[in-house]
Amino acid sequence: LKANIRAKKREEFRQQLQEKTVEDISESSFFDPRISAKPSIRNKRALRFHEPGKFQQLADRMRMKAQLEKLQSEISQIARKTGISSATKLAQIAPKIETQLDEIPAVEWWDSVILTADTYLNEEGYPPIKAQTITNLVEHPIQVKPPSEPLKTVHMHVFLTKKERKKLRRQNRREAWKEEQEKIRLGLEPPPEPKLRISNLMRVLGTEAVQDPTKVEAHVKAQMAKRQKAHEDANASRKLTDEQRREKKIRRLQEDTSLGVHVTVYRVRELTNASKKFKIETNAKQLFMTGCVVMFKDCNVVVVEGGPKQQAKFKRLMMHRIKWEEDTLKNPTEKDKNNQCVLIWEGVVQQRSYGEMKFKVCATEKLAREQFKKFGVEHYWDLAYSGAVLDNPDAS
């Protein structure tokens, strides 16, 4: 076969090259070491097959990496919502227990730089200070970011004036009109029909309107009805569904409390009216607020937790919308007292203490305080009850 003959000749040629003594050209004067010399015979390039399962393992590693990244993002989102990320930041800047429990040194480390001995007073009663180490320079400490700082930068929205909004609307409409005219000029879209109305049909159609006015009037009315229907369909397509409207309302009411929860404590003298209790409970649920109402004689404490906007709405309910003075307290020994609601305290805490709004009726002051102590906020009750005792010394 010719293939065998070619292989035999190739083998003989290779043996002849090996027998020849290769002259060392590096010693010659025209040798350039920067140029790599190609071999006289090209190496055999055979097919190289990948090992089975190589690309499957590579795909598995890529999928595993994507799953890990997704899991890390979910964990970070949950940590931000629950406040764990803020707690982690606090733990990082908190001092270690070992450093707090150390014995008090004779000389603090920041003072040892300017003292010549390990004491604040020498034998003469003066501090041994190195005068050459004191200069007029001031050392500023490293600024540490607060743990409650938002993780993402908050950008202020740009609010345009009425004149600017009109100008922007005109520009957008003109750009859309130019684009439409360009498409008509290139033949991509047919030219629009003349916008006919009853008032301008004689001016637009002319003699055609005179020849058959009934037909022209029907055509104009049909075109007007078509434009009206297109306008109503466009409005209907932009209109939100009931589910979308509900989600939008919930999204506007809910607030992010991962960086801090706003708490407000109110005290009400009398809270036996079922209508007022229903208003408090319903508004707290509608605003997605948490808290509790502890009912005791002459000292009913309302605690609500939420965001600043939610607190503003609930504060208006408690201080203005509900007419507390309608309920008059009857006391046979003294004059009748008007019911009132007092704002005891408002501030920001790290996390929520309560769940859904609930009412608790307590017969004694001890039971009422225990209701708050279970959640670690007994100081709310102490503050409210002390104010009630000052307002009404006869309260038990």
C-alpha positions as CSV (number, residue, x, y, z in Angstrom):
1,L,0.0,0.0,0.0
2,K,1.1,3.6,-0.6
3,A,0.4,4.5,3.0
4,N,2.9,1.8,4.2
5,I,5.5,3.0,1.6
6,R,5.1,6.7,2.8
7,A,5.5,5.6,6.4
8,K,8.6,3.6,5.6
9,K,10.2,6.5,3.7
10,R,9.3,8.8,6.7
11,E,11.0,6.5,9.1
12,E,14.2,6.3,6.9
13,F,14.4,10.1,6.7
14,R,14.1,10.4,10.4
15,Q,16.9,7.9,11.0
16,Q,19.1,9.8,8.5
17,L,18.5,13.1,10.4
18,Q,19.5,11.5,13.7
19,E,22.7,10.1,12.2
20,K,23.9,13.6,11.0
21,T,25.8,15.6,13.5
22,V,24.1,18.8,14.2
23,E,26.5,21.8,14.1
24,D,26.3,24.2,17.0
25,I,25.2,27.4,15.4
26,S,25.2,29.4,18.6
27,E,28.9,30.0,18.1
28,S,28.5,31.5,14.7
29,S,28.6,35.3,14.3
30,F,25.2,35.6,12.6
31,F,23.3,33.7,15.3
32,D,20.4,35.6,16.9
33,P,19.2,34.1,20.2
34,R,15.9,36.1,20.1
35,I,14.7,34.0,17.1
36,S,13.5,30.5,18.1
37,A,14.4,27.9,15.5
38,K,11.6,25.6,14.3
39,P,12.3,21.8,14.4
40,S,12.9,20.2,11.0
41,I,10.1,17.6,11.6
42,R,6.6,18.6,12.9
43,N,5.5,16.6,15.9
44,K,2.6,14.3,15.4
45,R,-0.7,16.0,16.5
46,A,-3.2,13.3,17.3
47,L,-6.8,13.7,18.6
48,R,-7.1,14.2,22.3
49,F,-10.4,13.2,23.9
50,H,-11.6,14.6,27.2
51,E,-12.2,12.2,30.1
52,P,-15.8,11.2,30.5
53,G,-17.7,13.3,33.1
54,K,-15.2,16.2,33.0
55,F,-17.8,18.8,31.8
56,Q,-20.5,17.3,34.0
57,Q,-18.3,17.9,37.0
58,L,-17.6,21.5,35.8
59,A,-21.3,22.2,35.5
60,D,-22.0,20.7,38.9
61,R,-19.4,23.0,40.4
62,M,-20.9,26.0,38.7
63,R,-24.4,25.1,39.9
64,M,-23.1,24.6,43.4
65,K,-21.4,28.0,43.4
66,A,-24.6,29.7,42.1
67,Q,-26.6,28.0,44.9
68,L,-24.1,29.1,47.6
69,E,-24.3,32.7,46.3
70,K,-28.1,32.6,46.4
71,L,-28.1,31.2,49.9
72,Q,-25.7,33.9,51.1
73,S,-27.9,36.6,49.6
74,E,-31.0,35.1,51.3
75,I,-29.2,34.9,54.7
76,S,-28.0,38.5,54.4
77,Q,-31.6,39.7,53.6
78,I,-33.0,37.8,56.6
79,A,-30.2,39.2,58.8
80,R,-31.1,42.8,57.8
81,K,-34.8,42.2,58.4
82,T,-34.4,40.6,61.8
83,G,-31.7,43.0,63.0
84,I,-28.9,40.4,63.2
85,S,-26.7,42.4,61.0
86,S,-27.0,45.4,63.3
87,A,-26.2,43.1,66.3
88,T,-23.2,41.8,64.5
89,K,-21.9,45.4,64.0
90,L,-22.4,46.1,67.7
91,A,-20.5,43.0,68.6
92,Q,-17.6,44.0,66.5
93,I,-17.2,47.4,68.1
94,A,-18.0,46.2,71.7
95,P,-14.9,45.8,74.0
96,K,-13.8,42.3,74.9
97,I,-14.6,40.9,78.4
98,E,-11.0,40.1,79.1
99,T,-9.9,43.7,78.7
100,Q,-12.7,44.9,81.0
101,L,-11.7,42.4,83.8
102,D,-8.0,43.3,83.7
103,E,-6.5,44.9,86.8
104,I,-6.1,48.7,86.8
105,P,-2.4,49.4,85.7
106,A,-0.2,51.8,87.5
107,V,0.2,53.9,84.3
108,E,-2.2,53.9,81.4
109,W,-0.6,53.0,78.0
110,W,-1.5,56.4,76.5
111,D,0.3,58.2,79.4
112,S,3.4,56.0,79.3
113,V,4.5,57.8,76.1
114,I,5.0,61.1,77.8
115,L,6.2,59.8,81.2
116,T,9.8,59.0,82.1
117,A,8.8,56.4,84.8
118,D,6.0,54.0,85.6
119,T,4.3,56.4,88.0
120,Y,2.3,59.5,87.8
121,L,4.2,61.3,90.7
122,N,7.9,61.3,91.4
123,E,9.6,61.7,94.8
124,E,9.1,65.5,94.6
125,G,5.4,65.1,94.0
126,Y,5.5,66.2,90.3
127,P,4.6,64.1,87.3
128,P,7.8,62.9,85.4
129,I,6.9,64.2,82.0
130,K,9.0,64.1,78.8
131,A,8.8,67.7,77.7
132,Q,10.2,67.0,74.2
133,T,7.3,64.5,73.4
134,I,4.6,67.2,73.9
135,T,3.8,69.2,70.7
136,N,1.0,71.4,69.5
137,L,-0.4,68.6,67.3
138,V,-3.8,67.0,68.0
139,E,-4.5,63.3,67.5
140,H,-7.9,62.6,66.1
141,P,-9.4,59.1,66.8
142,I,-10.5,56.9,63.9
143,Q,-14.2,57.5,63.1
144,V,-16.3,54.4,63.5
145,K,-19.5,54.1,61.6
146,P,-22.6,53.7,63.8
147,P,-24.1,50.2,63.8
148,S,-27.6,51.6,62.8
149,E,-26.3,53.2,59.6
150,P,-28.2,51.9,56.5
151,L,-26.3,49.3,54.5
152,K,-27.3,51.1,51.2
153,T,-26.9,54.8,50.6
154,V,-30.2,56.6,50.7
155,H,-30.6,58.9,47.7
156,M,-33.0,61.9,47.9
157,H,-35.6,61.9,45.2
158,V,-35.7,64.9,42.8
159,F,-39.1,66.6,43.0
160,L,-39.9,68.8,39.9
161,T,-42.0,71.9,40.0
162,K,-45.3,72.1,38.1
163,K,-43.7,74.2,35.4
164,E,-40.8,71.7,35.0
165,R,-43.3,68.7,34.8
166,K,-45.2,70.5,32.1
167,K,-42.0,71.2,30.1
168,L,-40.8,67.6,30.4
169,R,-44.2,66.4,29.3
170,R,-44.1,68.6,26.2
171,Q,-40.6,67.5,25.3
172,N,-41.6,63.8,25.6
173,R,-44.7,64.2,23.5
174,R,-42.8,66.1,20.8
175,E,-40.1,63.4,20.7
176,A,-42.8,60.7,20.3
177,W,-44.5,62.8,17.5
178,K,-41.2,63.2,15.7
179,E,-40.6,59.5,15.8
180,E,-44.1,58.7,14.5
181,Q,-43.7,61.2,11.6
182,E,-40.3,59.6,10.7
183,K,-41.9,56.2,10.6
184,I,-44.7,57.5,8.3
185,R,-42.1,59.2,6.1
186,L,-40.2,55.9,5.7
187,G,-43.4,54.0,5.0
188,L,-43.2,51.8,8.1
189,E,-46.7,53.0,9.2
190,P,-49.7,54.3,7.3
191,P,-50.6,58.0,7.7
192,P,-53.3,58.6,10.3
193,E,-56.8,59.4,9.2
194,P,-57.9,63.1,9.5
195,K,-59.4,63.7,13.0
196,L,-63.0,64.4,12.1
197,R,-65.6,66.0,14.4
198,I,-69.0,67.4,13.8
199,S,-67.7,70.9,14.0
200,N,-65.0,70.5,11.3
201,L,-66.4,67.9,8.9
202,M,-67.4,70.6,6.3
203,R,-63.9,72.1,6.4
204,V,-62.2,68.8,6.1
205,L,-64.4,66.9,3.7
206,G,-65.7,69.8,1.7
207,T,-67.9,68.7,-1.4
208,E,-68.0,65.1,-0.2
209,A,-70.0,66.2,2.9
210,V,-72.5,68.1,0.6
211,Q,-73.1,65.1,-1.6
212,D,-74.1,62.6,1.1
213,P,-74.3,64.4,4.5
214,T,-76.1,61.5,6.2
215,K,-73.3,59.0,5.3
216,V,-70.6,61.5,6.3
217,E,-72.2,62.2,9.6
218,A,-72.5,58.5,10.4
219,H,-68.8,58.1,9.5
220,V,-67.7,61.0,11.7
221,K,-69.7,59.7,14.7
222,A,-68.2,56.2,14.2
223,Q,-64.7,57.7,14.2
224,M,-65.5,59.7,17.3
225,A,-66.8,56.6,19.1
226,K,-63.7,54.6,18.0
227,R,-61.4,57.3,19.5
228,Q,-63.4,57.4,22.7
229,K,-63.2,53.6,23.0
230,A,-59.4,53.6,22.4
231,H,-59.0,56.3,25.1
232,E,-61.1,54.3,27.6
233,D,-59.2,51.0,26.8
234,A,-55.9,52.8,27.4
235,N,-57.1,54.0,30.8
236,A,-58.4,50.6,31.7
237,S,-55.1,48.9,30.8
238,R,-53.2,51.3,33.2
239,K,-55.7,50.8,36.0
240,L,-54.5,48.6,38.9
241,T,-56.4,45.5,39.7
242,D,-57.9,44.9,43.2
243,E,-55.0,42.7,44.2
244,Q,-52.4,45.1,42.9
245,R,-54.1,48.0,44.7
246,R,-54.1,46.0,47.9
247,E,-50.4,45.2,47.6
248,K,-49.6,48.8,46.8
249,K,-51.4,49.9,50.0
250,I,-49.7,47.3,52.1
251,R,-46.3,48.3,50.6
252,R,-46.9,51.9,51.5
253,L,-47.9,51.1,55.1
254,Q,-45.2,48.7,55.9
255,E,-41.8,50.1,57.0
256,D,-38.3,48.7,57.5
257,T,-37.6,48.4,61.2
258,S,-34.3,46.4,61.0
259,L,-32.2,49.5,62.0
260,G,-34.5,50.5,64.8
261,V,-38.1,50.2,66.1
262,H,-40.1,53.3,67.1
263,V,-42.1,52.7,70.4
264,T,-44.8,54.9,71.9
265,V,-46.5,54.4,75.3
266,Y,-49.9,55.9,76.1
267,R,-51.9,56.0,79.3
268,V,-55.7,56.1,79.3
269,R,-57.8,56.6,82.5
270,E,-60.8,54.5,81.4
271,L,-60.9,52.0,78.5
272,T,-64.1,50.1,78.9
273,N,-65.8,51.5,75.8
274,A,-66.0,48.7,73.2
275,S,-66.0,51.1,70.3
276,K,-62.7,52.7,71.4
277,K,-61.1,49.4,72.0
278,F,-62.1,48.2,68.5
279,K,-60.6,51.4,67.0
280,I,-57.3,50.8,68.8
281,E,-57.0,47.2,67.8
282,T,-58.2,47.6,64.2
283,N,-55.9,50.6,63.4
284,A,-52.9,48.8,64.9
285,K,-53.6,45.8,62.6
286,Q,-54.3,47.9,59.5
287,L,-51.0,49.8,60.1
288,F,-49.1,46.5,60.7
289,M,-48.0,47.6,64.2
290,T,-47.3,45.4,67.2
291,G,-47.8,46.0,70.9
292,C,-50.2,45.3,73.7
293,V,-52.9,47.0,75.9
294,V,-52.8,46.3,79.6
295,M,-56.1,47.2,81.4
296,F,-56.0,48.2,85.0
297,K,-58.1,50.4,87.2
298,D,-57.5,54.1,86.3
299,C,-54.3,53.1,84.5
300,N,-54.7,51.5,81.0
301,V,-51.4,51.3,79.2
302,V,-51.2,51.1,75.4
303,V,-47.8,50.2,73.9
304,V,-47.4,50.3,70.1
305,E,-44.3,49.4,68.0
306,G,-43.6,50.3,64.3
307,G,-42.1,52.8,62.0
308,P,-42.2,56.6,62.2
309,K,-45.0,57.0,59.6
310,Q,-47.1,54.3,61.4
311,Q,-46.5,56.0,64.7
312,A,-47.6,59.4,63.3
313,K,-50.9,57.9,62.1
314,F,-51.5,56.1,65.4
315,K,-50.6,59.1,67.4
316,R,-53.2,61.2,65.6
317,L,-55.8,58.5,66.3
318,M,-55.0,58.4,70.1
319,M,-54.6,62.2,70.6
320,H,-57.1,63.7,68.2
321,R,-59.5,61.3,66.5
322,I,-60.8,59.4,69.5
323,K,-62.9,61.7,71.8
324,W,-61.9,60.5,75.2
325,E,-63.7,63.2,77.0
326,E,-67.0,61.7,76.0
327,D,-66.5,59.0,78.7
328,T,-67.0,60.8,82.1
329,L,-65.8,58.9,85.2
330,K,-68.5,58.8,87.9
331,N,-67.2,59.3,91.4
332,P,-69.8,59.7,94.2
333,T,-67.4,61.4,96.7
334,E,-65.8,63.8,94.3
335,K,-66.7,65.7,91.2
336,D,-66.9,63.8,87.9
337,K,-63.6,63.5,86.1
338,N,-63.1,63.5,82.3
339,N,-61.4,60.6,80.6
340,Q,-58.1,61.5,78.9
341,C,-55.2,60.0,77.0
342,V,-51.6,61.0,77.9
343,L,-48.5,60.3,75.9
344,I,-46.0,58.8,78.4
345,W,-43.0,58.1,76.3
346,E,-41.8,57.7,72.7
347,G,-38.4,56.6,71.5
348,V,-36.4,54.1,69.4
349,V,-35.4,50.6,70.5
350,Q,-33.2,47.9,68.8
351,Q,-35.9,45.3,68.2
352,R,-39.6,44.5,68.7
353,S,-40.8,43.1,72.1
354,Y,-44.4,42.2,71.2
355,G,-46.3,40.4,68.5
356,E,-49.8,41.1,67.3
357,M,-51.9,43.7,69.3
358,K,-53.6,42.0,72.3
359,F,-55.7,43.2,75.3
360,K,-54.8,42.0,78.8
361,V,-57.1,42.6,81.9
362,C,-55.2,42.7,85.2
363,A,-56.9,42.7,88.6
364,T,-53.8,43.9,90.6
365,E,-50.8,46.1,90.0
366,K,-48.5,43.2,90.4
367,L,-50.1,41.2,87.7
368,A,-50.0,44.2,85.4
369,R,-46.3,44.7,85.9
370,E,-45.6,41.0,85.3
371,Q,-47.3,41.3,81.9
372,F,-44.6,43.8,80.9
373,K,-41.8,42.0,82.8
374,K,-42.3,38.9,80.6
375,F,-41.1,40.9,77.6
376,G,-38.4,42.8,79.5
377,V,-40.1,46.2,79.3
378,E,-41.4,46.6,82.9
379,H,-40.1,50.2,82.9
380,Y,-43.0,51.1,80.6
381,W,-45.4,50.1,83.4
382,D,-43.4,51.8,86.1
383,L,-43.4,55.1,84.2
384,A,-47.1,55.0,83.3
385,Y,-48.2,53.9,86.8
386,S,-46.2,56.5,88.6
387,G,-47.8,59.2,86.4
388,A,-51.3,57.7,87.2
389,V,-50.6,57.8,90.9
390,L,-49.5,61.5,90.7
391,D,-52.6,62.4,88.8
392,N,-54.9,60.4,91.1
393,P,-53.5,59.8,94.5
394,D,-56.5,57.7,95.5
395,A,-55.7,55.1,92.8
396,S,-54.9,51.7,94.2
